Amino acid sequence: MTIIVPTDFSANARYAAAYACQLAQSQGQQIHLLHCYTSSSIGASEADNDKNPTLLADEKIQELQTQLIQQYPDLHITIECSRSLIIDKLTELSRSGDYQLIVMGASGDSQSKPLYWGSTTVAVSAKSEIPVIVIPNQETPFSNAKAALLTNFKPEELDTLKEFQQLVGTPAQLNLIHVYKENQNGHNVMETLDTWAYNIREMGTILDIQPIVEPIQKEDEALDTVPEVVSKIITDANPDIILITPSRKSFFERLFVGSVSKAIALELTRPAFFDKI
């Protein structure tokens, strides 16, 4: 299996590359580093000459490959520079059948704000036909010991969990997270969540499943929306990675974009696994 790791050579992209290499090492996978030329990366290298023209990005991706091989000598790491737009290229590669996963940073060099949804990230997540793992803009060691699944009791959530286990490994513990509205009966919601947890245990791979259910709290300004409650649960539960089903992508987007009414702009602090479309 080969993991695509897009890079613009920023610190955020390097965090993602390190995470991807650790993941690949643990699962016996390969790495394909990808850069799509930009105006800043297309300048001539200092080693350039008329007979053998070299673009700056070509030099940088070779340097990155060398550095990663030194750190992870058992990995097979290939490189590619493309003149395509990054979103188009990743969409094309995701359809080729040669790659199974994309690992990328939350935002690239052009974005200084630590918001989750960089324009490239959200577009790739929306269009990719293979799963995408998005890494926070900080050093993040790979771990799959504890995962969190945002659940709305949909069958495709089980498919996402199976896909995650196949590509990333089986977590020792799984948090099932559900947020309900004030007009719903909390006891009934918890019974439904317990039943859903039982169904997952019956799959036979994850035995330690912790249901977490919380209501929206209209009287608390900090917890009166679903995104705020989910954010608090994730902070308290502290999972290694968050699993997002295709049907929950639009919801998860709302966690990390500004809200006119609440000015909510939350920061991604844990990797997020987005299942394929």
C-alpha positions in Angstrom: 0.0 0.0 0.0 1.2 3.5 -0.8 0.4 6.7 1.0 0.4 10.0 -0.9 2.0 12.9 1.0 1.5 16.3 -0.7 4.1 18.9 0.4 4.8 22.5 -0.1 7.9 22.2 2.0 6.4 24.2 4.9 6.7 23.2 8.5 3.0 22.0 8.5 3.7 19.8 5.5 6.8 18.3 7.3 4.7 17.5 10.3 2.3 15.6 8.0 5.2 13.8 6.3 6.7 12.6 9.6 3.3 11.3 10.7 2.8 9.5 7.4 6.2 7.9 7.6 5.5 6.6 11.2 2.1 5.3 10.0 3.7 3.6 7.0 6.4 2.1 9.1 3.9 0.6 11.5 1.7 -0.8 8.8 4.3 -1.9 6.2 3.3 0.8 3.7 5.2 3.0 1.2 5.3 6.8 0.8 4.9 8.9 -2.3 5.9 12.5 -1.8 4.1 14.9 -4.2 4.7 18.6 -4.9 2.8 20.6 -7.4 4.8 23.6 -8.7 3.8 27.1 -7.4 5.3 30.5 -8.3 7.5 30.4 -5.2 8.8 26.8 -5.9 9.5 27.1 -9.6 12.5 29.3 -9.3 15.9 28.0 -10.5 18.0 26.1 -8.1 21.5 27.4 -7.1 22.8 24.2 -8.7 21.0 25.0 -12.0 23.0 25.2 -15.3 22.0 25.6 -18.9 22.6 21.9 -19.8 20.8 20.5 -16.8 18.1 22.9 -15.6 16.8 22.2 -12.1 13.8 23.9 -10.5 14.0 24.8 -6.8 11.2 22.4 -6.0 13.0 19.5 -7.6 15.9 20.1 -5.4 13.8 20.5 -2.3 11.8 17.3 -2.8 15.0 15.3 -3.3 16.3 16.8 0.0 13.1 16.0 1.8 13.2 12.4 0.5 16.8 12.0 1.6 16.0 13.4 5.1 13.1 11.1 5.5 15.0 8.0 4.3 17.7 8.8 6.9 15.0 9.0 9.6 13.1 6.0 8.4 15.6 3.8 6.5 13.2 0.9 6.1 10.7 2.9 4.1 10.4 3.0 0.3 9.9 6.6 -0.5 9.2 7.9 -4.1 9.0 11.5 -5.2 7.0 13.4 -7.9 6.8 17.1 -9.0 3.8 18.0 -11.1 2.7 21.1 -13.1 -1.0 20.3 -12.3 -3.0 22.1 -9.7 -2.6 20.2 -6.3 -6.4 19.5 -6.0 -6.7 18.2 -9.5 -3.6 16.1 -9.2 -4.6 14.5 -5.9 -8.1 13.8 -7.2 -6.5 12.1 -10.3 -4.2 10.0 -8.2 -7.0 9.0 -5.8 -8.8 7.5 -8.8 -5.8 5.7 -10.2 -6.1 2.6 -8.0 -2.4 2.8 -7.1 -2.8 4.6 -3.8 -4.9 3.9 -0.8 -4.5 7.0 1.5 -3.6 10.7 1.5 -1.9 12.3 4.5 -1.7 16.1 4.5 -1.3 19.1 6.8 -4.2 21.1 7.9 -3.0 24.1 6.0 0.0 25.0 4.0 2.7 27.7 3.9 0.3 30.3 2.6 -1.9 30.2 5.7 -0.6 31.4 9.0 -3.9 30.9 10.9 -4.2 27.5 12.6 -7.7 26.9 11.4 -8.6 23.4 10.3 -10.1 24.1 6.9 -7.4 25.4 4.6 -8.9 25.7 1.1 -6.8 22.9 -0.4 -7.5 20.6 2.5 -11.3 21.0 2.4 -11.3 20.6 -1.4 -9.2 17.4 -1.4 -11.3 15.9 1.4 -14.4 16.6 -0.6 -13.2 15.2 -3.9 -10.8 12.4 -3.0 -11.9 8.8 -3.7 -9.5 7.4 -1.1 -9.5 8.4 2.6 -7.6 11.5 3.8 -5.9 12.0 7.1 -5.4 15.6 8.1 -2.7 16.5 10.5 -2.7 19.4 12.9 -0.2 22.3 12.4 2.1 20.9 15.0 4.4 18.0 15.6 2.1 14.9 16.0 3.5 11.5 16.7 1.5 8.7 15.0 -0.7 6.6 17.3 -3.9 4.6 16.7 -4.4 3.4 20.2 -7.5 5.5 20.9 -9.9 6.6 18.2 -13.1 8.7 18.4 -16.0 8.2 16.0 -18.6 11.0 15.6 -21.8 9.0 15.3 -25.3 9.6 14.2 -26.2 5.9 14.1 -25.7 5.5 10.3 -24.6 2.2 8.7 -21.8 3.9 6.8 -20.1 4.6 10.1 -19.3 0.9 10.3 -17.8 1.0 6.8 -15.6 4.0 7.9 -14.4 2.1 11.0 -13.5 -1.0 8.9 -11.7 1.2 6.4 -9.7 2.8 9.2 -8.8 -0.5 10.7 -7.6 -1.8 7.3 -5.5 1.3 6.5 -4.3 2.6 9.9 -4.8 -0.4 12.3 -7.2 -1.4 15.0 -7.5 0.9 18.0 -7.4 -0.5 21.5 -10.2 1.9 22.5 -13.0 3.6 20.6 -15.0 6.6 21.8 -18.4 6.8 20.3 -19.5 10.5 20.4 -23.0 11.8 19.9 -24.5 15.2 20.7 -28.3 15.6 21.1 -30.7 18.4 21.3 -32.4 19.6 24.5 -35.8 18.4 23.3 -34.6 14.8 23.0 -34.7 12.3 25.8 -31.2 11.7 27.1 -32.0 8.2 28.4 -33.3 7.1 25.1 -30.3 8.5 23.3 -27.9 6.7 25.6 -29.8 3.4 25.0 -29.4 3.9 21.3 -25.7 4.6 21.7 -25.2 1.5 23.9 -26.9 -0.6 21.2 -24.7 0.9 18.5 -21.6 0.2 20.7 -22.8 -3.4 21.1 -23.1 -3.7 17.3 -19.5 -2.6 16.9 -18.3 -5.0 19.6 -20.0 -7.8 17.7 -17.6 -7.1 14.8 -15.1 -8.7 17.1 -12.1 -6.4 16.6 -12.6 -3.6 19.2 -13.8 -4.6 22.7 -13.1 -1.4 24.6 -15.9 0.9 23.4 -16.8 4.0 25.4 -20.0 5.8 24.5 -20.0 9.5 25.2 -23.3 11.4 24.9 -23.8 15.1 25.8 -26.7 17.5 25.2 -26.5 21.0 23.7 -26.8 23.4 26.7 -28.7 26.4 25.7 -28.1 28.1 29.1 -24.4 27.9 28.6 -23.1 30.2 26.0 -19.9 28.1 25.5 -21.9 24.9 24.9 -25.1 26.0 23.1 -24.1 24.6 19.7 -23.2 21.1 18.5 -19.7 22.1 17.3 -18.9 23.5 20.7 -20.1 20.5 22.6 -18.2 18.1 20.2 -15.1 20.2 20.6 -15.3 20.0 24.4 -15.9 16.2 24.3 -12.9 15.7 22.0 -10.7 17.8 24.3 -11.8 15.8 27.4 -11.6 12.4 25.7 -8.2 13.2 24.1 -8.3 10.6 21.3 -5.3 10.0 19.1 -7.4 10.4 15.9 -11.0 11.4 15.0 -13.0 9.3 12.4 -15.3 11.2 10.0 -17.8 9.4 7.8 -18.7 10.9 4.4 -22.1 12.0 5.6 -20.5 13.9 8.5 -18.0 15.8 6.5 -20.3 18.8 6.1 -21.0 18.8 9.8 -17.3 18.5 10.7 -16.5 21.4 8.4 -18.8 23.6 10.6 -16.6 22.8 13.6 -13.6 24.6 12.0 -15.0 27.5 10.0 -16.1 30.9 11.3 -19.7 31.3 12.3 -21.3 34.7 11.8 -23.5 34.4 14.9 -20.9 32.8 17.2 -17.6 33.6 15.6 -16.6 30.0 16.2 -13.2 29.2 14.9 -11.9 26.1 16.5 -8.4 24.7 16.1 -7.6 21.2 15.1 -5.4 19.6 17.7 -5.7 15.9 16.7 -5.5 14.1 13.4 -8.8 13.5 11.5 -9.5 10.5 9.3 -11.9 11.4 6.5 -13.4 8.3 4.7 -13.6 8.4 0.9 -16.5 10.0 -0.8 
